[in-house]
Amino acid sequence: WEKEEDPKEACQLFRQQLLERNSKHHHLLLSINMFDPEDDKDSSFIEFYKRNNINWAAPFKCTLTGDAAVGEGVRRHVLSMAMQKLKTGFSINLGSASVTPLFEGERDHQVPSAAGVLRECKLFEMAGRILGHNFIHGGSGFPGLSLAVVNMLTGGQIETAAAGLTLEDVADLDHRETIGLLQKEELTAEEISRVTDLCLSWYLPTPNPTNHHWLFQLMLSKTVLHHGMQPIKQIRKGLKETGIWPLLSARPDVHSILFPRESSVELSSQTIIESIRWPQPTCDSDEEDDPVPVDNISTVTGFLRKFIEEASPDVLCDLMRFWVGWEQPMSKLYVKVVRSIYPVAHTCLYTLELPGHYQTYTTFHQDLMMALKSIIYGFGKV
């Protein structure tokens, strides 16, 4: 992997070597009850990933209590759930909010939350373990972080990271507005007072007629990097514990794979359609004595293509989670049209089974959307 030119292939080679070296170790087992309340499911993830002295590269097995599903599809589904929690937050009682986010800010400028209780509970260390563990098993990266934060997470110096900071990296909108005043050519007395008050609260020099640009950069660095230093160190520690640090240290070109931009990972209809291996009408059916008529196969596959072409990015993510276990597109996706009642996914085989009885797109769309919503309760059949 050190000499592989393609960074994606280098990641895959590194994963294979890491997992092979640890293949004889005791299995890690994570069990999630899909019918538990959301806070109980979140507690299961937190309890699992807050454990210390764990070999995170050991073989990993997941089970869904109350669901017969087993195999790689379940593992992909559980890892996808964990990554989704990092993006949206955990249902833990740390204040008035029902969901506690670990990251805050806008698209491609997110930074670790400033909430001190998250640092005290070492939840950012847990986040690093989730990121690394997901990466080891082929999961997608964690999109949307500030480039300056990514620089620090991957071993960069604070001076280098500070050079890439922008005003959008300031998650607190009041602080962003106040710091942004320093970009104006002239400030009113009230504006100078606002900036001065914030500077004094952070033990920084106050503005004068000649230091606005310098102070602007200093305040950006203070609020994003210095205030976020402990969370960043915790995340980095968690990443190192999973065993992927040699890759991150030796291959800067893989940083954008682990921490991509939002736009680069957004699912597109075309990407999914190009991956699909469509059914062959003459030999696709498993029911040799009663095959689905060719016209029905053509109609249903046409409905699926229309569904994918018209779906929003969020619906496409749900479709991939239902189809293969997580939202990451696969190189090959399979479709079968069979005699059944509702859509079914065999996630381990990357196969979507669609009933051949649909005559109208409205009914097809309704049943497929219902199936996609069922993923929060498991698979039913995999």
Secondary structure, 3 states (H helix, E strand, C coil): CCCCCCHHHHHHHHHHHHHHHCCCCCCEEEEEECCCCHHHHHHHHHHHHCCCCCCCCCCEEEEEECCCCCCHHHHHHHHHHHHHHHHHCECCCCCCCCCECCEECCCCCEEECCCHHHHHCCHHHHHHHHHHHHHHCCCCCCCCECHHHHHHHCCCCHHHHHHCCCHHHCCCHHHHHHHHHHHCCCCCHHHHHHHHHHHHHCCCCCCCCCCHHHHHHHHHHHHHHHCCHHHHHHHHHHHHHCCCHHHHHHCHHHHHHHCCCHHHHCCCHHHHHHHEECCCCCCCCCCCCCCCCHHHHHHHHHHHHHHHHHCCHHHHHHHHHHHHCCCCCCCCEEEEEECCCCCEEEHHHCEEEEECCCCCHHHHHHHHHHHHHHHHHCCCCC
